Amino acid sequence: MIIKNPEDYEYFCSRCEKPVKINDKVCPYCGANLEETLSEDELDYLTVLKTFTNEVDAQVAVQHLQTNGVEAFISKDDMGGMRPHLQLTGGIRVLIKQKDAEKALRILEAMDT
């Protein structure tokens, strides 16, 4: 499923990498000025493509996306490995640039078949 409404995407602060809303002007976590860190002309917003329950599956997806020309990253919060159980509640998110969403979804769908 392709999400067409920008408000449906999950965005991340470029300084602290915590989730922020598209209309936020200041990061509620670290106070970064979001208008300075990302211009409106850029479509390089990071958005969650898919959330996995284990890191191996997320790594495989990222590798497959990168092999097919889509820049992808993993985002997880396990407190630097000290609390791996946090991955069970928050999951391991695969992030891509918003402009690559349709291509990335097609690549993952092809990978699953």
PyMOL CGO cylinders between C-alpha atoms (Angstrom):
from pymol import cmd
from pymol.cgo import CYLINDER

trace = [
    CYLINDER, 0.00, 0.00, 0.00, 1.35, 3.40, -0.94, 0.3, 1, 1, 1, 1, 1, 1,
    CYLINDER, 1.35, 3.40, -0.94, 0.63, 6.21, 1.47, 0.3, 1, 1, 1, 1, 1, 1,
    CYLINDER, 0.63, 6.21, 1.47, -0.39, 9.30, -0.50, 0.3, 1, 1, 1, 1, 1, 1,
    CYLINDER, -0.39, 9.30, -0.50, -1.03, 11.73, 2.34, 0.3, 1, 1, 1, 1, 1, 1,
    CYLINDER, -1.03, 11.73, 2.34, 2.23, 13.28, 3.69, 0.3, 1, 1, 1, 1, 1, 1,
    CYLINDER, 2.23, 13.28, 3.69, 0.74, 13.51, 7.19, 0.3, 1, 1, 1, 1, 1, 1,
    CYLINDER, 0.74, 13.51, 7.19, 0.54, 9.70, 7.22, 0.3, 1, 1, 1, 1, 1, 1,
    CYLINDER, 0.54, 9.70, 7.22, 4.33, 9.39, 7.00, 0.3, 1, 1, 1, 1, 1, 1,
    CYLINDER, 4.33, 9.39, 7.00, 6.52, 9.29, 10.05, 0.3, 1, 1, 1, 1, 1, 1,
    CYLINDER, 6.52, 9.29, 10.05, 9.34, 11.85, 9.87, 0.3, 1, 1, 1, 1, 1, 1,
    CYLINDER, 9.34, 11.85, 9.87, 12.50, 12.07, 11.95, 0.3, 1, 1, 1, 1, 1, 1,
    CYLINDER, 12.50, 12.07, 11.95, 14.53, 14.94, 13.36, 0.3, 1, 1, 1, 1, 1, 1,
    CYLINDER, 14.53, 14.94, 13.36, 17.86, 15.22, 11.57, 0.3, 1, 1, 1, 1, 1, 1,
    CYLINDER, 17.86, 15.22, 11.57, 19.62, 15.95, 14.88, 0.3, 1, 1, 1, 1, 1, 1,
    CYLINDER, 19.62, 15.95, 14.88, 18.21, 13.44, 17.40, 0.3, 1, 1, 1, 1, 1, 1,
    CYLINDER, 18.21, 13.44, 17.40, 16.41, 11.09, 14.94, 0.3, 1, 1, 1, 1, 1, 1,
    CYLINDER, 16.41, 11.09, 14.94, 13.26, 11.00, 17.07, 0.3, 1, 1, 1, 1, 1, 1,
    CYLINDER, 13.26, 11.00, 17.07, 9.88, 10.96, 15.27, 0.3, 1, 1, 1, 1, 1, 1,
    CYLINDER, 9.88, 10.96, 15.27, 8.37, 14.36, 14.50, 0.3, 1, 1, 1, 1, 1, 1,
    CYLINDER, 8.37, 14.36, 14.50, 5.25, 15.53, 12.67, 0.3, 1, 1, 1, 1, 1, 1,
    CYLINDER, 5.25, 15.53, 12.67, 5.51, 17.13, 9.24, 0.3, 1, 1, 1, 1, 1, 1,
    CYLINDER, 5.51, 17.13, 9.24, 4.11, 20.43, 10.50, 0.3, 1, 1, 1, 1, 1, 1,
    CYLINDER, 4.11, 20.43, 10.50, 6.44, 20.67, 13.52, 0.3, 1, 1, 1, 1, 1, 1,
    CYLINDER, 6.44, 20.67, 13.52, 8.72, 23.68, 13.34, 0.3, 1, 1, 1, 1, 1, 1,
    CYLINDER, 8.72, 23.68, 13.34, 10.79, 22.65, 16.37, 0.3, 1, 1, 1, 1, 1, 1,
    CYLINDER, 10.79, 22.65, 16.37, 11.70, 19.12, 17.47, 0.3, 1, 1, 1, 1, 1, 1,
    CYLINDER, 11.70, 19.12, 17.47, 9.77, 18.36, 20.68, 0.3, 1, 1, 1, 1, 1, 1,
    CYLINDER, 9.77, 18.36, 20.68, 12.67, 16.20, 21.94, 0.3, 1, 1, 1, 1, 1, 1,
    CYLINDER, 12.67, 16.20, 21.94, 15.87, 18.15, 21.29, 0.3, 1, 1, 1, 1, 1, 1,
    CYLINDER, 15.87, 18.15, 21.29, 14.60, 21.60, 20.29, 0.3, 1, 1, 1, 1, 1, 1,
    CYLINDER, 14.60, 21.60, 20.29, 16.23, 21.60, 16.84, 0.3, 1, 1, 1, 1, 1, 1,
    CYLINDER, 16.23, 21.60, 16.84, 14.79, 24.09, 14.38, 0.3, 1, 1, 1, 1, 1, 1,
    CYLINDER, 14.79, 24.09, 14.38, 13.26, 21.71, 11.81, 0.3, 1, 1, 1, 1, 1, 1,
    CYLINDER, 13.26, 21.71, 11.81, 12.78, 24.48, 9.26, 0.3, 1, 1, 1, 1, 1, 1,
    CYLINDER, 12.78, 24.48, 9.26, 16.53, 25.04, 9.13, 0.3, 1, 1, 1, 1, 1, 1,
    CYLINDER, 16.53, 25.04, 9.13, 17.53, 21.39, 9.01, 0.3, 1, 1, 1, 1, 1, 1,
    CYLINDER, 17.53, 21.39, 9.01, 15.23, 20.48, 6.08, 0.3, 1, 1, 1, 1, 1, 1,
    CYLINDER, 15.23, 20.48, 6.08, 14.06, 22.83, 3.35, 0.3, 1, 1, 1, 1, 1, 1,
    CYLINDER, 14.06, 22.83, 3.35, 10.66, 22.58, 1.69, 0.3, 1, 1, 1, 1, 1, 1,
    CYLINDER, 10.66, 22.58, 1.69, 12.30, 22.18, -1.73, 0.3, 1, 1, 1, 1, 1, 1,
    CYLINDER, 12.30, 22.18, -1.73, 13.94, 18.92, -0.73, 0.3, 1, 1, 1, 1, 1, 1,
    CYLINDER, 13.94, 18.92, -0.73, 12.00, 15.68, -0.94, 0.3, 1, 1, 1, 1, 1, 1,
    CYLINDER, 12.00, 15.68, -0.94, 14.58, 13.93, 1.18, 0.3, 1, 1, 1, 1, 1, 1,
    CYLINDER, 14.58, 13.93, 1.18, 12.34, 13.46, 4.18, 0.3, 1, 1, 1, 1, 1, 1,
    CYLINDER, 12.34, 13.46, 4.18, 13.03, 10.14, 5.82, 0.3, 1, 1, 1, 1, 1, 1,
    CYLINDER, 13.03, 10.14, 5.82, 9.95, 8.02, 6.23, 0.3, 1, 1, 1, 1, 1, 1,
    CYLINDER, 9.95, 8.02, 6.23, 9.29, 4.56, 7.59, 0.3, 1, 1, 1, 1, 1, 1,
    CYLINDER, 9.29, 4.56, 7.59, 8.91, 2.06, 4.78, 0.3, 1, 1, 1, 1, 1, 1,
    CYLINDER, 8.91, 2.06, 4.78, 8.34, -0.99, 6.96, 0.3, 1, 1, 1, 1, 1, 1,
    CYLINDER, 8.34, -0.99, 6.96, 8.77, -2.08, 10.57, 0.3, 1, 1, 1, 1, 1, 1,
    CYLINDER, 8.77, -2.08, 10.57, 10.31, -5.48, 11.29, 0.3, 1, 1, 1, 1, 1, 1,
    CYLINDER, 10.31, -5.48, 11.29, 10.30, -7.58, 14.45, 0.3, 1, 1, 1, 1, 1, 1,
    CYLINDER, 10.30, -7.58, 14.45, 13.91, -8.70, 14.08, 0.3, 1, 1, 1, 1, 1, 1,
    CYLINDER, 13.91, -8.70, 14.08, 17.06, -6.99, 12.88, 0.3, 1, 1, 1, 1, 1, 1,
    CYLINDER, 17.06, -6.99, 12.88, 18.12, -9.74, 10.47, 0.3, 1, 1, 1, 1, 1, 1,
    CYLINDER, 18.12, -9.74, 10.47, 15.00, -9.30, 8.32, 0.3, 1, 1, 1, 1, 1, 1,
    CYLINDER, 15.00, -9.30, 8.32, 15.45, -5.53, 8.40, 0.3, 1, 1, 1, 1, 1, 1,
    CYLINDER, 15.45, -5.53, 8.40, 19.10, -5.86, 7.33, 0.3, 1, 1, 1, 1, 1, 1,
    CYLINDER, 19.10, -5.86, 7.33, 18.12, -8.15, 4.44, 0.3, 1, 1, 1, 1, 1, 1,
    CYLINDER, 18.12, -8.15, 4.44, 15.51, -5.63, 3.28, 0.3, 1, 1, 1, 1, 1, 1,
    CYLINDER, 15.51, -5.63, 3.28, 17.98, -2.73, 3.51, 0.3, 1, 1, 1, 1, 1, 1,
    CYLINDER, 17.98, -2.73, 3.51, 20.60, -4.65, 1.57, 0.3, 1, 1, 1, 1, 1, 1,
    CYLINDER, 20.60, -4.65, 1.57, 18.07, -5.57, -1.12, 0.3, 1, 1, 1, 1, 1, 1,
    CYLINDER, 18.07, -5.57, -1.12, 16.89, -1.96, -1.40, 0.3, 1, 1, 1, 1, 1, 1,
    CYLINDER, 16.89, -1.96, -1.40, 20.43, -0.62, -1.63, 0.3, 1, 1, 1, 1, 1, 1,
    CYLINDER, 20.43, -0.62, -1.63, 21.35, -3.21, -4.27, 0.3, 1, 1, 1, 1, 1, 1,
    CYLINDER, 21.35, -3.21, -4.27, 18.42, -1.90, -6.32, 0.3, 1, 1, 1, 1, 1, 1,
    CYLINDER, 18.42, -1.90, -6.32, 19.41, 1.76, -6.00, 0.3, 1, 1, 1, 1, 1, 1,
    CYLINDER, 19.41, 1.76, -6.00, 17.28, 2.89, -3.04, 0.3, 1, 1, 1, 1, 1, 1,
    CYLINDER, 17.28, 2.89, -3.04, 19.11, 4.46, -0.12, 0.3, 1, 1, 1, 1, 1, 1,
    CYLINDER, 19.11, 4.46, -0.12, 17.81, 2.80, 3.06, 0.3, 1, 1, 1, 1, 1, 1,
    CYLINDER, 17.81, 2.80, 3.06, 18.64, 2.95, 6.76, 0.3, 1, 1, 1, 1, 1, 1,
    CYLINDER, 18.64, 2.95, 6.76, 17.73, 1.09, 9.93, 0.3, 1, 1, 1, 1, 1, 1,
    CYLINDER, 17.73, 1.09, 9.93, 16.34, 2.91, 12.94, 0.3, 1, 1, 1, 1, 1, 1,
    CYLINDER, 16.34, 2.91, 12.94, 15.97, 1.13, 16.27, 0.3, 1, 1, 1, 1, 1, 1,
    CYLINDER, 15.97, 1.13, 16.27, 15.91, 2.10, 19.90, 0.3, 1, 1, 1, 1, 1, 1,
    CYLINDER, 15.91, 2.10, 19.90, 17.58, -0.52, 22.07, 0.3, 1, 1, 1, 1, 1, 1,
    CYLINDER, 17.58, -0.52, 22.07, 19.61, 1.94, 24.17, 0.3, 1, 1, 1, 1, 1, 1,
    CYLINDER, 19.61, 1.94, 24.17, 22.88, 1.07, 22.44, 0.3, 1, 1, 1, 1, 1, 1,
    CYLINDER, 22.88, 1.07, 22.44, 22.33, -2.68, 22.85, 0.3, 1, 1, 1, 1, 1, 1,
    CYLINDER, 22.33, -2.68, 22.85, 21.72, -2.44, 26.59, 0.3, 1, 1, 1, 1, 1, 1,
    CYLINDER, 21.72, -2.44, 26.59, 18.00, -3.15, 26.27, 0.3, 1, 1, 1, 1, 1, 1,
    CYLINDER, 18.00, -3.15, 26.27, 17.44, -5.37, 23.22, 0.3, 1, 1, 1, 1, 1, 1,
    CYLINDER, 17.44, -5.37, 23.22, 13.91, -6.17, 24.39, 0.3, 1, 1, 1, 1, 1, 1,
    CYLINDER, 13.91, -6.17, 24.39, 12.88, -2.63, 23.38, 0.3, 1, 1, 1, 1, 1, 1,
    CYLINDER, 12.88, -2.63, 23.38, 13.05, -3.79, 19.76, 0.3, 1, 1, 1, 1, 1, 1,
    CYLINDER, 13.05, -3.79, 19.76, 10.07, -6.02, 20.46, 0.3, 1, 1, 1, 1, 1, 1,
    CYLINDER, 10.07, -6.02, 20.46, 7.90, -3.06, 21.41, 0.3, 1, 1, 1, 1, 1, 1,
    CYLINDER, 7.90, -3.06, 21.41, 9.15, -0.46, 18.94, 0.3, 1, 1, 1, 1, 1, 1,
    CYLINDER, 9.15, -0.46, 18.94, 10.40, -2.74, 16.22, 0.3, 1, 1, 1, 1, 1, 1,
    CYLINDER, 10.40, -2.74, 16.22, 13.22, -2.16, 13.78, 0.3, 1, 1, 1, 1, 1, 1,
    CYLINDER, 13.22, -2.16, 13.78, 12.23, 0.47, 11.23, 0.3, 1, 1, 1, 1, 1, 1,
    CYLINDER, 12.23, 0.47, 11.23, 13.54, 0.63, 7.67, 0.3, 1, 1, 1, 1, 1, 1,
    CYLINDER, 13.54, 0.63, 7.67, 13.77, 4.27, 6.62, 0.3, 1, 1, 1, 1, 1, 1,
    CYLINDER, 13.77, 4.27, 6.62, 13.93, 5.60, 3.08, 0.3, 1, 1, 1, 1, 1, 1,
    CYLINDER, 13.93, 5.60, 3.08, 13.63, 8.98, 1.44, 0.3, 1, 1, 1, 1, 1, 1,
    CYLINDER, 13.63, 8.98, 1.44, 10.00, 9.87, 0.79, 0.3, 1, 1, 1, 1, 1, 1,
    CYLINDER, 10.00, 9.87, 0.79, 10.65, 10.37, -2.92, 0.3, 1, 1, 1, 1, 1, 1,
    CYLINDER, 10.65, 10.37, -2.92, 11.73, 6.69, -3.19, 0.3, 1, 1, 1, 1, 1, 1,
    CYLINDER, 11.73, 6.69, -3.19, 8.62, 5.26, -1.48, 0.3, 1, 1, 1, 1, 1, 1,
    CYLINDER, 8.62, 5.26, -1.48, 6.86, 3.80, -4.52, 0.3, 1, 1, 1, 1, 1, 1,
    CYLINDER, 6.86, 3.80, -4.52, 10.03, 2.25, -5.95, 0.3, 1, 1, 1, 1, 1, 1,
    CYLINDER, 10.03, 2.25, -5.95, 11.01, 0.83, -2.56, 0.3, 1, 1, 1, 1, 1, 1,
    CYLINDER, 11.01, 0.83, -2.56, 7.58, -0.74, -2.02, 0.3, 1, 1, 1, 1, 1, 1,
    CYLINDER, 7.58, -0.74, -2.02, 7.77, -2.42, -5.44, 0.3, 1, 1, 1, 1, 1, 1,
    CYLINDER, 7.77, -2.42, -5.44, 11.24, -3.77, -4.62, 0.3, 1, 1, 1, 1, 1, 1,
    CYLINDER, 11.24, -3.77, -4.62, 10.10, -5.22, -1.28, 0.3, 1, 1, 1, 1, 1, 1,
    CYLINDER, 10.10, -5.22, -1.28, 6.98, -6.74, -2.85, 0.3, 1, 1, 1, 1, 1, 1,
    CYLINDER, 6.98, -6.74, -2.85, 9.13, -8.40, -5.51, 0.3, 1, 1, 1, 1, 1, 1,
    CYLINDER, 9.13, -8.40, -5.51, 11.48, -9.67, -2.81, 0.3, 1, 1, 1, 1, 1, 1,
    CYLINDER, 11.48, -9.67, -2.81, 8.57, -11.30, -0.94, 0.3, 1, 1, 1, 1, 1, 1,
    CYLINDER, 8.57, -11.30, -0.94, 7.37, -13.23, -3.99, 0.3, 1, 1, 1, 1, 1, 1,
]
cmd.load_cgo(trace, "trace")
